[in-house]
C-alpha cells in the first residue's frame, strides 16, 4: 500500500465526503445544461416571435377598421349602435 502524499488526509470508512467547492457544478449536470440551452433559447425566440406576429396582426386589423370608418359615409353615431356593430361583425 502507498503512503499518502504530504499533507493529504486519508479518508476512512464512515468519513463524510468533503463539501464541494462553491460555484462548481457536478460534472454530470453541466452537459445536460449545455444540451438544454439551445432548446430554451429556441423556445424563448419562438415565443417572442409569436407575440410580435400577433401584435402585428392586431395592429393591421385595427388599421383596416380605422381606414374603413374614415372612408365611409356613415355618421359616427351609427358606429355607436350595438346592433350596427353586430351587423359589421357578420358582414366583415
Secondary structure as GFF3:
##gff-version 3
##sequence-region A 1 92
A	DSSP	alpha_helix	27	71	.	.	.	ID=ss1
A	DSSP	alpha_helix	76	80	.	.	.	ID=ss2
A	DSSP	alpha_helix	82	91	.	.	.	ID=ss3
###
